[in-house]
């Protein structure tokens, strides 16, 4: 009897379990059907939404002016400022040094240093730089130069962004790309003093004028750039004619190659042609320039740079043609991201002009410079520089000028990098 009861219970349990499994299977099938219906509905809605978005986009593209859709809010101007100051010790008093001459080039009434002028403390200038993307076609740049004696627009120009075939155009007031150093601002120079040949031929502002520039970069593996510029021609040191013959034209060709992984070589040839106004007559002036720069990179922050430039001026002055030339050569070793040191040699090679106004020896116009730079941080620089200058005539005497300079330069803000 007991066996019969136990067998009945086992049979009932098995039947109950089978019924429960069947119920669960039925629920799963029902859920699958519901899920399939929901997925089908979701796909249908997604297709409708995508179709409507495409239609809306086509309507907006058709009705929207591309220029009007550009927003300048995303291109607010970048701003930077530079302070430059120095302390000078010189073996010539200030009143005499204000009237130095460089025989054949600068008379004692045309001389005058724009930076570190006085023996003692000098606040040289403050510089404010702005740059911004104007629209999809132009970038704009402006640099304002503030010194204790003047406020001037040093540069203000627009530059194209998207011209084809490697062409870029610049228009406004800007520094010419003649040679290597002309385009650079004072605070980006490797030495605080302007090369003698640049000061003699172009004056303290070099070639900086209102005009237009066009540059073309060749579509080659080797960097090749050709450029041409036309200026108003206000540079009075070599040009500065009056009236319709005042324009100044500049052209140049530059190229660079890499030799191995560490050595870069950059070379260029430049020409500037305009008119001078000597003896109340307009005459042609042509200046030729050759430059060579070698940079060897030893590490991330260590390098050796050798840079040289040669310039020659042929200046017609009605009764004769003056031929004058000179060069500078500098070697700068950057030890790490904090310390660098360098030396520079300046000389006048040819001075074929009228020197009868001078009663002193006008040969051997040379200058020697050495410096040490310390950068506590990339945007600040302390520079100690020594100069031995044999190019000056002061109070009708050749004077060997010795100068020690301690210079501080501070840059802050979104300041663009300078070419090496």
Secondary structure, DSSP 8 states (H G I E B T S, - for coil): -HHHHHHHHHHHHHHHHHHHHHHHHHHHHHHHHHHHHHHHHHHHHHHHHHHHHHHHHHHHHHH--HHHH--GGG---EEEEEEEEEEEEESS-HHHHTT-BBTTTB-TTT---SSS-SSEEEEEEEEEEEEEE-SSSEEEEEEEEE-SS-EEEEEEEEEES--STTEEEEEEEEE---TTTTTS-GGGSSSSS--HHHHHHH-TT-SEEEEEEEEEE-SSSSEEEEEEEEE----TTT-B--GGG--EEEEEEEEEEEETTTEEEEEEEEEEEEEEEETTEEEEEEEEEEEEEEEEE-SSS-EEEEEEEEEEEEEE-SS-EEEEEEEEEEEEEE-SSSEEEEEEEEEEEEEES--TT--S-----EEEEEEEEEEEETTEEEEEEEEEEEEEEETTEEEEEEEEEEEEEEEEES------
